[in-house]
Amino acid sequence: MENYPALTESTFYVLMALYEKDTFGTEIVEYINNVSNNRVPMGPGTLYTILSKFETDGLIKETAVEGRKRTYTITDRGREVFTQEIKRLNEVLKTAQEAKGRYHETN
């Protein structure tokens, strides 16, 4: 799989919500509020922009429509991108911890 661009925190949390279960907009927002302790704001405009982009990119797909409620599921490609992003974030964290350690060694 080609590398997908690095995810923003908001897009990462949207994929995380769908990685856990098929769900719809308001549940995604509630999930993000819960797991981020309300640190990551997610309004409807932002959410539906992300969902539309992810659907276009083949990371998610719509599975049901009941009135205005649309349910989404993560695709295999979406799972790969989510896993790729976890690896990238772990590398960033490792590099930051190493830099912090070097700073304390010299001071």
N, CA, C and O atoms as CSV, one atom per row, in Angstrom:
chain,resi,resn,atom,element,x,y,z
A,1,MET,N,N,0.844,-1.188,0.000
A,1,MET,CA,C,0.000,0.000,0.000
A,1,MET,C,C,0.884,1.244,0.000
A,1,MET,O,O,1.867,1.321,0.737
A,2,GLU,N,N,0.517,2.224,-0.843
A,2,GLU,CA,C,1.266,3.479,-0.835
A,2,GLU,C,C,0.982,4.214,0.467
A,2,GLU,O,O,-0.073,4.047,1.079
A,3,ASN,N,N,1.951,5.034,0.876
A,3,ASN,CA,C,1.768,5.784,2.114
A,3,ASN,C,C,0.678,6.823,1.944
A,3,ASN,O,O,0.654,7.572,0.967
A,4,TYR,N,N,-0.209,6.853,2.896
A,4,TYR,CA,C,-1.266,7.865,2.959
A,4,TYR,C,C,-0.680,9.044,3.729
A,4,TYR,O,O,0.115,8.833,4.644
A,5,PRO,N,N,-1.043,10.267,3.391
A,5,PRO,CA,C,-0.505,11.412,4.136
A,5,PRO,C,C,-0.775,11.277,5.641
A,5,PRO,O,O,-1.757,10.657,6.051
A,6,ALA,N,N,0.101,11.860,6.446
A,6,ALA,CA,C,-0.075,11.827,7.896
A,6,ALA,C,C,-1.456,12.380,8.244
A,6,ALA,O,O,-1.920,13.355,7.654
A,7,LEU,N,N,-2.094,11.737,9.209
A,7,LEU,CA,C,-3.416,12.167,9.640
A,7,LEU,C,C,-3.308,13.288,10.665
A,7,LEU,O,O,-2.361,13.341,11.450
A,8,THR,N,N,-4.285,14.176,10.645
A,8,THR,CA,C,-4.396,15.153,11.721
A,8,THR,C,C,-4.986,14.424,12.923
A,8,THR,O,O,-5.463,13.295,12.805
A,9,GLU,N,N,-4.949,15.069,14.061
A,9,GLU,CA,C,-5.518,14.438,15.253
A,9,GLU,C,C,-7.007,14.148,15.061
A,9,GLU,O,O,-7.488,13.079,15.439
A,10,SER,N,N,-7.728,15.092,14.479
A,10,SER,CA,C,-9.165,14.894,14.253
A,10,SER,C,C,-9.434,13.717,13.324
A,10,SER,O,O,-10.303,12.890,13.599
A,11,THR,N,N,-8.686,13.640,12.217
A,11,THR,CA,C,-8.922,12.544,11.275
A,11,THR,C,C,-8.518,11.204,11.886
A,11,THR,O,O,-9.152,10.181,11.630
A,12,PHE,N,N,-7.463,11.218,12.692
A,12,PHE,CA,C,-7.033,9.997,13.368
A,12,PHE,C,C,-8.145,9.467,14.277
A,12,PHE,O,O,-8.441,8.272,14.276
A,13,TYR,N,N,-8.752,10.362,15.048
A,13,TYR,CA,C,-9.821,9.935,15.956
A,13,TYR,C,C,-11.059,9.432,15.212
A,13,TYR,O,O,-11.733,8.515,15.680
A,14,VAL,N,N,-11.359,10.025,14.062
A,14,VAL,CA,C,-12.497,9.532,13.271
A,14,VAL,C,C,-12.228,8.096,12.832
A,14,VAL,O,O,-13.098,7.234,12.962
A,15,LEU,N,N,-11.029,7.833,12.312
A,15,LEU,CA,C,-10.704,6.453,11.911
A,15,LEU,C,C,-10.709,5.520,13.114
A,15,LEU,O,O,-11.137,4.370,13.009
A,16,MET,N,N,-10.233,6.012,14.261
A,16,MET,CA,C,-10.222,5.186,15.467
A,16,MET,C,C,-11.640,4.773,15.855
A,16,MET,O,O,-11.885,3.620,16.210
A,17,ALA,N,N,-12.558,5.712,15.786
A,17,ALA,CA,C,-13.955,5.406,16.127
A,17,ALA,C,C,-14.499,4.320,15.210
A,17,ALA,O,O,-15.170,3.392,15.663
A,18,LEU,N,N,-14.205,4.439,13.917
A,18,LEU,CA,C,-14.710,3.453,12.960
A,18,LEU,C,C,-13.933,2.143,13.012
A,18,LEU,O,O,-14.454,1.099,12.618
A,19,TYR,N,N,-12.708,2.187,13.487
A,19,TYR,CA,C,-11.921,0.964,13.666
A,19,TYR,C,C,-12.577,0.085,14.729
A,19,TYR,O,O,-12.571,-1.142,14.633
A,20,GLU,N,N,-13.140,0.737,15.739
A,20,GLU,CA,C,-13.777,-0.014,16.841
A,20,GLU,C,C,-15.111,-0.615,16.447
A,20,GLU,O,O,-15.428,-1.742,16.830
A,21,LYS,N,N,-15.914,0.150,15.663
A,21,LYS,CA,C,-17.225,-0.386,15.257
A,21,LYS,C,C,-17.844,0.466,14.166
A,21,LYS,O,O,-17.506,1.641,14.017
A,22,ASP,N,N,-18.744,-0.123,13.412
A,22,ASP,CA,C,-19.519,0.636,12.437
A,22,ASP,C,C,-20.373,1.628,13.224
A,22,ASP,O,O,-20.972,1.273,14.239
A,23,THR,N,N,-20.425,2.857,12.755
A,23,THR,CA,C,-21.139,3.859,13.527
A,23,THR,C,C,-21.552,5.030,12.654
A,23,THR,O,O,-21.257,5.056,11.459
A,24,PHE,N,N,-22.231,5.993,13.247
A,24,PHE,CA,C,-22.745,7.150,12.523
A,24,PHE,C,C,-22.259,8.433,13.188
A,24,PHE,O,O,-21.641,8.399,14.252
A,25,GLY,N,N,-22.545,9.559,12.548
A,25,GLY,CA,C,-21.989,10.849,12.926
A,25,GLY,C,C,-22.019,11.220,14.393
A,25,GLY,O,O,-20.971,11.484,14.982
A,26,THR,N,N,-23.199,11.245,14.998
A,26,THR,CA,C,-23.257,11.695,16.399
A,26,THR,C,C,-22.524,10.741,17.326
A,26,THR,O,O,-21.958,11.177,18.328
A,27,GLU,N,N,-22.520,9.461,17.018
A,27,GLU,CA,C,-21.750,8.511,17.837
A,27,GLU,C,C,-20.249,8.743,17.681
A,27,GLU,O,O,-19.495,8.600,18.644
A,28,ILE,N,N,-19.817,9.097,16.482
A,28,ILE,CA,C,-18.398,9.390,16.264
A,28,ILE,C,C,-17.986,10.586,17.110
A,28,ILE,O,O,-16.942,10.556,17.761
A,29,VAL,N,N,-18.800,11.638,17.106
A,29,VAL,CA,C,-18.503,12.836,17.899
A,29,VAL,C,C,-18.455,12.488,19.389
A,29,VAL,O,O,-17.544,12.923,20.093
A,30,GLU,N,N,-19.409,11.721,19.869
A,30,GLU,CA,C,-19.420,11.304,21.283
A,30,GLU,C,C,-18.170,10.485,21.610
A,30,GLU,O,O,-17.556,10.684,22.659
A,31,TYR,N,N,-17.796,9.581,20.733
A,31,TYR,CA,C,-16.601,8.760,20.933
A,31,TYR,C,C,-15.366,9.647,21.060
A,31,TYR,O,O,-14.570,9.485,21.984
A,32,ILE,N,N,-15.212,10.584,20.129
A,32,ILE,CA,C,-14.045,11.465,20.149
A,32,ILE,C,C,-14.025,12.307,21.419
A,32,ILE,O,O,-12.974,12.477,22.037
A,33,ASN,N,N,-15.183,12.835,21.809
A,33,ASN,CA,C,-15.248,13.600,23.060
A,33,ASN,C,C,-14.814,12.750,24.245
A,33,ASN,O,O,-14.076,13.223,25.109
A,34,ASN,N,N,-15.260,11.511,24.292
A,34,ASN,CA,C,-14.927,10.622,25.415
A,34,ASN,C,C,-13.445,10.258,25.442
A,34,ASN,O,O,-12.796,10.396,26.479
A,35,VAL,N,N,-12.904,9.797,24.321
A,35,VAL,CA,C,-11.521,9.314,24.344
A,35,VAL,C,C,-10.499,10.450,24.413
A,35,VAL,O,O,-9.362,10.234,24.831
A,36,SER,N,N,-10.894,11.650,24.008
A,36,SER,CA,C,-9.964,12.782,24.069
A,36,SER,C,C,-10.241,13.687,25.267
A,36,SER,O,O,-9.626,14.744,25.409
A,37,ASN,N,N,-11.167,13.267,26.126
A,37,ASN,CA,C,-11.551,14.116,27.267
A,37,ASN,C,C,-11.940,15.515,26.806
A,37,ASN,O,O,-11.545,16.508,27.417
A,38,ASN,N,N,-12.711,15.589,25.733
A,38,ASN,CA,C,-13.203,16.845,25.146
A,38,ASN,C,C,-12.086,17.770,24.665
A,38,ASN,O,O,-12.309,18.968,24.491
A,39,ARG,N,N,-10.901,17.231,24.450
A,39,ARG,CA,C,-9.756,18.020,24.003
A,39,ARG,C,C,-9.791,18.275,22.495
A,39,ARG,O,O,-9.270,19.287,22.025
A,40,VAL,N,N,-10.394,17.372,21.745
A,40,VAL,CA,C,-10.440,17.492,20.283
A,40,VAL,C,C,-11.860,17.884,19.862
A,40,VAL,O,O,-12.763,17.047,19.866
A,41,PRO,N,N,-12.058,19.162,19.497
A,41,PRO,CA,C,-13.409,19.583,19.099
A,41,PRO,C,C,-13.784,18.987,17.740
A,41,PRO,O,O,-12.950,18.905,16.838
A,42,MET,N,N,-15.023,18.579,17.608
A,42,MET,CA,C,-15.472,17.982,16.349
A,42,MET,C,C,-16.891,18.466,16.073
A,42,MET,O,O,-17.862,17.932,16.610
A,43,GLY,N,N,-16.992,19.486,15.225
A,43,GLY,CA,C,-18.307,19.968,14.812
A,43,GLY,C,C,-18.796,19.191,13.612
A,43,GLY,O,O,-18.026,18.471,12.976
A,44,PRO,N,N,-20.083,19.333,13.293
A,44,PRO,CA,C,-20.647,18.587,12.164
A,44,PRO,C,C,-19.975,18.904,10.831
A,44,PRO,O,O,-19.774,18.005,10.015
A,45,GLY,N,N,-19.624,20.166,10.600
A,45,GLY,CA,C,-18.970,20.520,9.337
A,45,GLY,C,C,-17.640,19.815,9.172
A,45,GLY,O,O,-17.335,19.283,8.105
A,46,THR,N,N,-16.843,19.813,10.241
A,46,THR,CA,C,-15.541,19.141,10.216
A,46,THR,C,C,-15.726,17.640,10.028
A,46,THR,O,O,-15.065,17.025,9.191
A,47,LEU,N,N,-16.626,17.056,10.810
A,47,LEU,CA,C,-16.848,15.613,10.737
A,47,LEU,C,C,-17.255,15.186,9.333
A,47,LEU,O,O,-16.670,14.258,8.777
A,48,TYR,N,N,-18.245,15.848,8.759
A,48,TYR,CA,C,-18.750,15.392,7.469
A,48,TYR,C,C,-17.772,15.685,6.333
A,48,TYR,O,O,-17.795,15.000,5.311
A,49,THR,N,N,-16.917,16.687,6.497
A,49,THR,CA,C,-15.832,16.906,5.531
A,49,THR,C,C,-14.856,15.735,5.581
A,49,THR,O,O,-14.436,15.221,4.544
A,50,ILE,N,N,-14.495,15.315,6.801
A,50,ILE,CA,C,-13.581,14.169,6.979
A,50,ILE,C,C,-14.204,12.898,6.422
A,50,ILE,O,O,-13.554,12.161,5.680
A,51,LEU,N,N,-15.453,12.638,6.772
A,51,LEU,CA,C,-16.123,11.425,6.290
A,51,LEU,C,C,-16.188,11.394,4.769
A,51,LEU,O,O,-15.968,10.349,4.156
A,52,SER,N,N,-16.486,12.530,4.162
A,52,SER,CA,C,-16.562,12.597,2.697
A,52,SER,C,C,-15.198,12.304,2.074
A,52,SER,O,O,-15.107,11.540,1.113
A,53,LYS,N,N,-14.136,12.907,2.618
A,53,LYS,CA,C,-12.779,12.668,2.100
A,53,LYS,C,C,-12.393,11.200,2.267
A,53,LYS,O,O,-11.875,10.584,1.335
A,54,PHE,N,N,-12.644,10.641,3.448
A,54,PHE,CA,C,-12.305,9.238,3.697
A,54,PHE,C,C,-13.080,8.312,2.764
A,54,PHE,O,O,-12.548,7.304,2.299
A,55,GLU,N,N,-14.331,8.653,2.494
A,55,GLU,CA,C,-15.126,7.819,1.584
A,55,GLU,C,C,-14.549,7.911,0.165
A,55,GLU,O,O,-14.425,6.891,-0.513
A,56,THR,N,N,-14.202,9.105,-0.285
A,56,THR,CA,C,-13.597,9.307,-1.600
A,56,THR,C,C,-12.273,8.555,-1.711
A,56,THR,O,O,-11.962,7.982,-2.755
A,57,ASP,N,N,-11.491,8.560,-0.620
A,57,ASP,CA,C,-10.181,7.896,-0.605
A,57,ASP,C,C,-10.268,6.397,-0.364
A,57,ASP,O,O,-9.245,5.711,-0.363
A,58,GLY,N,N,-11.469,5.881,-0.160
A,58,GLY,CA,C,-11.640,4.442,0.026
A,58,GLY,C,C,-11.269,3.933,1.411
A,58,GLY,O,O,-11.030,2.739,1.587
A,59,LEU,N,N,-11.219,4.831,2.402
A,59,LEU,CA,C,-10.883,4.395,3.766
A,59,LEU,C,C,-12.106,3.932,4.534
A,59,LEU,O,O,-12.005,3.116,5.450
A,60,ILE,N,N,-13.262,4.459,4.154
A,60,ILE,CA,C,-14.525,4.062,4.785
A,60,ILE,C,C,-15.572,3.918,3.693
A,60,ILE,O,O,-15.368,4.338,2.554
A,61,LYS,N,N,-16.691,3.317,4.061
A,61,LYS,CA,C,-17.820,3.280,3.130
A,61,LYS,C,C,-19.118,3.351,3.932
A,61,LYS,O,O,-19.210,2.904,5.075
A,62,GLU,N,N,-20.098,3.928,3.282
A,62,GLU,CA,C,-21.414,4.039,3.891
A,62,GLU,C,C,-22.095,2.682,3.805
A,62,GLU,O,O,-22.077,2.037,2.757
A,63,THR,N,N,-22.697,2.248,4.914
A,63,THR,CA,C,-23.333,0.926,4.918
A,63,THR,C,C,-24.840,0.980,5.090
A,63,THR,O,O,-25.535,0.020,4.757
A,64,ALA,N,N,-25.360,2.097,5.609
A,64,ALA,CA,C,-26.804,2.201,5.811
A,64,ALA,C,C,-27.206,3.664,5.888
A,64,ALA,O,O,-26.436,4.525,6.313
A,65,VAL,N,N,-28.447,3.916,5.458
A,65,VAL,CA,C,-29.018,5.257,5.558
A,65,VAL,C,C,-30.421,5.108,6.120
A,65,VAL,O,O,-31.262,4.408,5.556
A,66,GLU,N,N,-30.658,5.781,7.244
A,66,GLU,CA,C,-31.991,5.808,7.851
A,66,GLU,C,C,-32.350,7.267,8.058
A,66,GLU,O,O,-31.947,7.871,9.053
A,67,GLY,N,N,-33.106,7.843,7.126
A,67,GLY,CA,C,-33.396,9.268,7.188
A,67,GLY,C,C,-32.106,10.038,6.986
A,67,GLY,O,O,-31.434,9.889,5.965
A,68,ARG,N,N,-31.757,10.879,7.986
A,68,ARG,CA,C,-30.500,11.647,7.890
A,68,ARG,C,C,-29.323,10.891,8.508
A,68,ARG,O,O,-28.177,11.324,8.380
A,69,LYS,N,N,-29.587,9.792,9.162
A,69,LYS,CA,C,-28.541,9.017,9.839
A,69,LYS,C,C,-27.855,8.078,8.844
A,69,LYS,O,O,-28.486,7.204,8.249
A,70,ARG,N,N,-26.550,8.285,8.683
A,70,ARG,CA,C,-25.745,7.463,7.780
A,70,ARG,C,C,-24.725,6.694,8.611
A,70,ARG,O,O,-23.995,7.273,9.415
A,71,THR,N,N,-24.687,5.392,8.406
A,71,THR,CA,C,-23.747,4.542,9.136
A,71,THR,C,C,-22.575,4.224,8.221
A,71,THR,O,O,-22.743,3.962,7.030
A,72,TYR,N,N,-21.370,4.252,8.813
A,72,TYR,CA,C,-20.139,4.015,8.069
A,72,TYR,C,C,-19.368,2.847,8.672
A,72,TYR,O,O,-19.491,2.538,9.857
A,73,THR,N,N,-18.571,2.210,7.821
A,73,THR,CA,C,-17.665,1.155,8.258
A,73,THR,C,C,-16.277,1.457,7.694
A,73,THR,O,O,-16.148,2.094,6.648
A,74,ILE,N,N,-15.272,1.006,8.376
A,74,ILE,CA,C,-13.896,1.186,7.894
A,74,ILE,C,C,-13.594,0.061,6.905
A,74,ILE,O,O,-14.022,-1.077,7.097
A,75,THR,N,N,-12.859,0.388,5.855
A,75,THR,CA,C,-12.469,-0.608,4.859
A,75,THR,C,C,-11.107,-1.204,5.236
A,75,THR,O,O,-10.455,-0.750,6.176
A,76,ASP,N,N,-10.699,-2.214,4.495
A,76,ASP,CA,C,-9.360,-2.781,4.714
A,76,ASP,C,C,-8.289,-1.711,4.519
A,76,ASP,O,O,-7.321,-1.652,5.277
A,77,ARG,N,N,-8.462,-0.875,3.515
A,77,ARG,CA,C,-7.497,0.213,3.288
A,77,ARG,C,C,-7.494,1.171,4.477
A,77,ARG,O,O,-6.434,1.640,4.893
A,78,GLY,N,N,-8.664,1.460,5.021
A,78,GLY,CA,C,-8.754,2.326,6.187
A,78,GLY,C,C,-8.042,1.730,7.390
A,78,GLY,O,O,-7.393,2.447,8.150
A,79,ARG,N,N,-8.163,0.416,7.564
A,79,ARG,CA,C,-7.451,-0.261,8.661
A,79,ARG,C,C,-5.935,-0.161,8.462
A,79,ARG,O,O,-5.189,0.046,9.419
A,80,GLU,N,N,-5.491,-0.307,7.223
A,80,GLU,CA,C,-4.061,-0.196,6.927
A,80,GLU,C,C,-3.550,1.217,7.214
A,80,GLU,O,O,-2.471,1.385,7.783
A,81,VAL,N,N,-4.323,2.228,6.822
A,81,VAL,CA,C,-3.925,3.617,7.062
A,81,VAL,C,C,-3.885,3.898,8.560
A,81,VAL,O,O,-2.975,4.575,9.038
A,82,PHE,N,N,-4.858,3.387,9.302
A,82,PHE,CA,C,-4.891,3.573,10.758
A,82,PHE,C,C,-3.656,2.938,11.392
A,82,PHE,O,O,-3.008,3.552,12.240
A,83,THR,N,N,-3.334,1.724,10.989
A,83,THR,CA,C,-2.153,1.024,11.510
A,83,THR,C,C,-0.873,1.758,11.128
A,83,THR,O,O,0.033,1.891,11.950
A,84,GLN,N,N,-0.791,2.237,9.885
A,84,GLN,CA,C,0.360,3.013,9.413
A,84,GLN,C,C,0.532,4.263,10.272
A,84,GLN,O,O,1.657,4.622,10.621
A,85,GLU,N,N,-0.571,4.926,10.615
A,85,GLU,CA,C,-0.492,6.151,11.414
A,85,GLU,C,C,-0.042,5.857,12.844
A,85,GLU,O,O,0.704,6.643,13.428
A,86,ILE,N,N,-0.480,4.750,13.405
A,86,ILE,CA,C,-0.016,4.367,14.745
A,86,ILE,C,C,1.499,4.170,14.725
A,86,ILE,O,O,2.194,4.632,15.630
A,87,LYS,N,N,2.011,3.493,13.710
A,87,LYS,CA,C,3.462,3.294,13.597
A,87,LYS,C,C,4.181,4.630,13.476
A,87,LYS,O,O,5.213,4.833,14.116
A,88,ARG,N,N,3.651,5.545,12.665
A,88,ARG,CA,C,4.267,6.856,12.504
A,88,ARG,C,C,4.289,7.619,13.830
A,88,ARG,O,O,5.303,8.216,14.192
A,89,LEU,N,N,3.175,7.594,14.544
A,89,LEU,CA,C,3.097,8.300,15.827
A,89,LEU,C,C,4.046,7.692,16.859
A,89,LEU,O,O,4.649,8.415,17.653
A,90,ASN,N,N,4.177,6.374,16.849
A,90,ASN,CA,C,5.132,5.730,17.751
A,90,ASN,C,C,6.561,6.160,17.447
A,90,ASN,O,O,7.354,6.376,18.363
A,91,GLU,N,N,6.897,6.286,16.154
A,91,GLU,CA,C,8.232,6.745,15.769
A,91,GLU,C,C,8.467,8.186,16.217
A,91,GLU,O,O,9.553,8.522,16.688
A,92,VAL,N,N,7.447,9.037,16.071
A,92,VAL,CA,C,7.549,10.431,16.518
A,92,VAL,C,C,7.782,10.472,18.028
A,92,VAL,O,O,8.648,11.203,18.509
A,93,LEU,N,N,7.013,9.691,18.762
A,93,LEU,CA,C,7.148,9.655,20.218
A,93,LEU,C,C,8.528,9.148,20.628
A,93,LEU,O,O,9.151,9.709,21.530
A,94,LYS,N,N,9.002,8.104,19.980
A,94,LYS,CA,C,10.331,7.559,20.295
A,94,LYS,C,C,11.415,8.599,20.048
A,94,LYS,O,O,12.310,8.776,20.876
A,95,THR,N,N,11.338,9.287,18.913
A,95,THR,CA,C,12.321,10.312,18.591
A,95,THR,C,C,12.279,11.443,19.617
A,95,THR,O,O,13.324,11.939,20.037
A,96,ALA,N,N,11.085,11.848,20.018
A,96,ALA,CA,C,10.940,12.915,21.012
A,96,ALA,C,C,11.510,12.486,22.362
A,96,ALA,O,O,12.172,13.279,23.031
A,97,GLN,N,N,11.260,11.246,22.767
A,97,GLN,CA,C,11.793,10.753,24.038
A,97,GLN,C,C,13.316,10.686,24.002
A,97,GLN,O,O,13.979,11.006,24.989
A,98,GLU,N,N,13.868,10.270,22.864
A,98,GLU,CA,C,15.328,10.220,22.719
A,98,GLU,C,C,15.910,11.632,22.791
A,98,GLU,O,O,16.933,11.845,23.441
A,99,ALA,N,N,15.274,12.585,22.136
A,99,ALA,CA,C,15.745,13.971,22.163
A,99,ALA,C,C,15.666,14.533,23.581
A,99,ALA,O,O,16.574,15.234,24.025
A,100,LYS,N,N,14.610,14.233,24.268
A,100,LYS,CA,C,14.457,14.696,25.654
A,100,LYS,C,C,15.554,14.109,26.529
A,100,LYS,O,O,16.111,14.806,27.377
A,101,GLY,N,N,15.871,12.827,26.331
A,101,GLY,CA,C,16.936,12.168,27.083
A,101,GLY,C,C,18.290,12.804,26.802
A,101,GLY,O,O,19.086,13.014,27.716
A,102,ARG,N,N,18.546,13.109,25.533
A,102,ARG,CA,C,19.827,13.753,25.189
A,102,ARG,C,C,19.915,15.141,25.810
A,102,ARG,O,O,20.995,15.550,26.236
A,103,TYR,N,N,18.835,15.858,25.869
A,103,TYR,CA,C,18.817,17.199,26.447
A,103,TYR,C,C,19.184,17.127,27.936
A,103,TYR,O,O,19.987,17.918,28.430
A,104,HIS,N,N,18.581,16.167,28.632
A,104,HIS,CA,C,18.845,16.040,30.068
A,104,HIS,C,C,20.263,15.544,30.349
A,104,HIS,O,O,20.821,15.827,31.410
A,105,GLU,N,N,20.842,14.813,29.411
A,105,GLU,CA,C,22.225,14.339,29.593
A,105,GLU,C,C,23.222,15.485,29.501
A,105,GLU,O,O,24.276,15.443,30.134
A,106,THR,N,N,22.895,16.506,28.718
A,106,THR,CA,C,23.829,17.621,28.525
A,106,THR,C,C,23.579,18.772,29.479
A,106,THR,O,O,24.389,19.696,29.548
A,107,ASN,N,N,22.483,18.741,30.214
A,107,ASN,CA,C,22.170,19.851,31.140
A,107,ASN,C,C,22.131,19.401,32.568
A,107,ASN,O,O,21.883,20.208,33.464
